[in-house]
Amino acid sequence: LDALEIRLLLVSSLWICIGYCRCWNKKLKMITVMLIIVLIPRQHQANLSNSGESSNANPRKCLLYKPKFDFLLQHMLCSYEQLGPDSVLLIYISGDGCSPQAKAGSESYDSGGVVLNCGEVSRNSGDLVDDYYSEPTCNLQCLYPGDLYPLLRKPLLLIVESNNSTAFLSMKSLFGQPLIVMCSPIDMPLFLQEQPQRGSIFTMFLHCPLTAYCFVCNIVRIPVALWDKCQAHVDKFYAEASRLLVRSKLVDSSYKAFYSDAFLRTLLLRFLFCQCTLRMHRNFRGNHDYLPRSSPPLEDAEIVQSPNLIRLVLDLACILDVLSAFRESDETVC
């Protein structure tokens, strides 16, 4: 294995742990935070058409479980401090959503956030602050979009998997640095809610898109030869999506900046595959709560509506004989 393959393998192994620890049980209060530093060579930023692959060292990773806010902030700032001029901070957050107790008067806090640690904050009755204490508008042990704004002074790719993930879509690039926020669906169709949950379908798409595709199409077993054929078809989707991302004038510059790194490019393409698949699936389409979203939105670039990508998703359904999951029974495109 070369250095790039080792990087992808090690980071993907973390997603396996995250994806199968996370469930949609609303009674479970948990959060998983993964901080990754990814290096982007200058020559790749200057020339996106460069076909050479990066030989970056394996990125630094930090995996936190149910951290308190001060502990999480310490690790985020430590990772931020280590960012070089050609680096990107990747933050993956998985946890239950929290709503504000009252209007905070700030857009970055009014939409709620993600639960960090469900332990209650105790106050000493002898403290002087008790005399001035007022009812809080936000939860002390929740992570809000506004808490991440100091990190926007450097490039940031944020992935949020939560039933309140869309709260982070309000984040804007205030300092002119590349910023992408990729959010999971905030709800699931009934047919998935009725099944035993072994993880997040969104995280599964980011880890192994073909496995997730089979899962939403209710495919349990697949022969190895058919798997290889389908995987080659998924690779065709990546190739076409890459062409559209690079050539489109409507795609935000943040996507093109992160596209130059092989690891981040893989994430972006898998997210696109997830978007296209779920938008076309009969049980997902028509309800925005069932669909992943991003900021800046890729929908504005019309990539997810590309006829070529739509055709590739349907062709994959034909190969697996699950076209009925995407089209009415009397329709056929195979």
N, C-alpha and C positions, 0 to 999 in steps of 0.2 A: 504494500500500500504506500502511495506517496503521501506527502504531508497534508495535501488538501483532503484526501480520502479519510485520513486519520482524524482530521478536524471534524468532518461531517459525521463520522461514526461515533465519536465521543459525545458530541453535542446531541446527536439523535438519541443516544442511549439515555440521556437525561429526559428527553421528551417522552420516552417510553414510561419512565417512572412517573413523570408528571401526569401524562394522559391517563394512566390506569389508577392513579391515586385520586384523581379529581372525579367527582360525581355530581349529579344534578339534584342531590338530596338537599332541600332548602334548610333542613335542620342542622346540617353539618356546617360549622363555622371554621373555615380554614383558608389559608392562602399559601400559594407557592410562588416564590419570586426567584427568577433566574437572571443573574446579571452576567452579560458576556461582553467582552471587549473584542472587537473585530478590527483588524488593520486593513486599510485600503491604500494600496500603493499610489503614489502621485501620478505615475505614468498611466494608470488605468483611469484616473479621474480626468486626465487631460484628453485621453483618446479612448472612447468607448468601443471603437472598432478593433482594438487590439485583441488579437485572438489568443495571446499568451495567458496562461492561468497563473493566479497568485500562488506564491510559495510561502505564505504567511505561516508563522508558528501557530500551534494550537492556542485558541483564545482562552483567556482567563475566565473561569466560570465560578459563580457563587450561588449556591442553592439554599434558600432560606424557607423554613416551615413555620407558619404562625408567628412571625416576628412581631415584636412590639415596634411602634413607630420609630422610637429613637434608635433601636438596633438596625432597622431597615435603612433609616436615613444615614446612619454611619457607614453602612456598606455601599450605599449608592454614591455617597460623596467620595468614598475611598476609590471606587471604580472610576468616578468622574475625574479624580485627581490624576489617575494613571493614564488617562487618555492622551495620546500623542496628537500631533497636528493632522495625521492621516488615519485617525481611528474613529470608530463608531461605537456608541453604547447601545447594546441590545438588552431590553428589559422585557421579560415574559412574566406576566402576572396572572395567576389563576386563583379565584376565590369568589365567595358569595358577595352579592351586591349589598350596599347599604344606602338608605335614603336620608336626606337631611332632616333633622328634627324641626327646623324652621328655616325660613329664607335667610341666607347669610349675607345677601346683598352683593354677591360676587358670582359671576357666571361659572367660574372654575370650582365653586363649592356648592352652588344651588342644585346641581344635578346629581349630587351624591357621589359615591365612590365604591371602593371594595373593602370588605372587612379584613383587617389585619389580625388582631387578636381579640377574642371575645371576652377576655378577662376584664372585669370592671375596674375603673380607676378609683382608688381610694383617696380620701382627703382627710388630713389630720384636723380634727376639730379645733386644735389649738393654734393652727396657722393663722397668721394675720390675713391671708388671702380670703379666709372665710367671710370676713366682714364685707368684702367687696365682690363676693361670688355671685354670679348671675347664671341663669339657666343657659346651657350651651346651645348653639345652633347647629353644631357639627359634632360628630363622634370623634373622640380623641384617638381611638384605635382603628380608624379607617384611613385608607389612602385615597386622597382626592386628586383630581387633575391639577389643582393649584399647587399641590405639594411637589410636583415634578417640574415646575416652571424654571427653577434655578438651573436644571440640567439642560435646558434648551439652548444654552450658550455654546453647546457642542452638538454634533450630529447625533440623533437619537432615533432608534427604531423601537417602537413600543407595541407589544402584543398583549392584548387583554382578553382573557377568557373568563367571562362572568355573566350573570343574569342582569348586570347593570353596566356592561362593557361600553355601551354607547355614551356614557357620561364623559368618556375620555375623547370623544370625537370633537369636543369643543376646543381642544388644545390647538394653538396656533404657533407658527414659527415666528416668535417675536424678535429674534436676534439674527434672522437671515440665514440660519443654519438648516441643513436638511432635516426634515422631521416627517416620519410616517407613523401613523397609528392604525393598527389592524385589530379589529374587534370581532369577537365571536357573536353568533346569534344570541339574543337574549331570551329566547324561548325555543321549544322543540315541538314538532308535530306530534299529534296524539299517538301515532304508531310507534314513535321512539320512546315516548313517555311510558308506554305500557310495557316496554322491554326492560329487563334488568340492565342497569347502567354500569358499564365497566370503565367509563372514561368519557371525555368530551369528544364529540364528533369533530369539532373544530380543530382540536389538537391532533386528532387522528389524521385529518387531511394534511396538516403541516408536517407530520412525521412520515406517513405512508399514504399518499393520495389514493392509490389503487385499492388498498384495504378499506379505506373510508368509502370509496365509490361502491364497492361490493356490499359494504354494511348497509348503506342507505337503500340499496336495491335488494336487500334481503338474500344475499348470496353468502352461504356459510362455507362451502367447500368449492375449490376450483383446482383442476389438474395443473401440474407444473407447466406443461407445454402451453396451455391456454393462458396461464399467468404471464409467461414470457411474451406471448403475442400481445396481450393487453398492455403490458409494461412498455413495449416498443411503441404502441399506439399513444400512450401517455407521453412518451418522449417526443412524438410528433406534435402533440399539443404544446409542449414546452417550447419547441423550436418555433412554432407559429406565433405563440404569445411573446416570445423574445423579439421576434421581428417587429411585431406591432408596438411593443414597448419602446424600442429604440427609434423607430421611424415616426411614430405619432407626434405631432406638434401640440397635441392637447394634453399629453401626459405631463404631470408636474415634474419639475426638475429634481425633486427629492428622489423620485423613483429611478431616474437615470443616474443620479449620484451613487445610490446604493447598488444599482445593477452591476457596477464595475467589480464588485467583490463576488466571488463564486458562491460563497455560503449564503450571503444575503440575496443573491439572485435566485438561488434555489427556493428560499422562503417566499419571495415575491411570486414566483411562477406557481408554486403550490397553492398560494392564496388565491391566485387567479383561477386555477383549476377548481378550487373549492367554490368560489363565487359562481362560476359558469355552471357547474354541476347542480348546485342547489337552486339556482335561479330557474333552471329548466325542469327540475324534478317536480312531478305533479303534487307531491305532498308538501313541498316547500314554497313553490311559487305563489304569488298573490298575497303573501303576508311578510312584510318587511322584518318582523320580529324573528322570523325563521332564517334570515339571511345574514351572512357576515358583511361587515361594512368597513370602510377605511377612510382615513383622512390624510391627505387630499383624496377625494373620491375618484376611484377608477371609472365609475359609471359616467362621469363627465367626459372622459376620453373615449367613450363608446367602444372600449376594447371588449368588455364582457358581452356586448351585443354583436360582436364580430361574426358574420356568417360562417367564416372558416372555423372559428373556435366552436361554434354551435354544432357545425357538421361533425367535427372530430368527437365531441361528446356523444352525439347520437350514434356515430359509427362504433364507438366503444360499447354502447348499449346493444347494438346489433350483434357484435361479436359475443357478448355475454348472454344474448337472448333475453334482455330485460327492457326492450324498447317500450313496453307498456307502462313502465315507471315514468316515462317522459312524454309519451304521446297517448292519445285516446286509442282505444282498442281497434278502431276501424282505420287508423292511420298507419302508414308504413313508409319508411324511407330507406329500408335496407335493400 
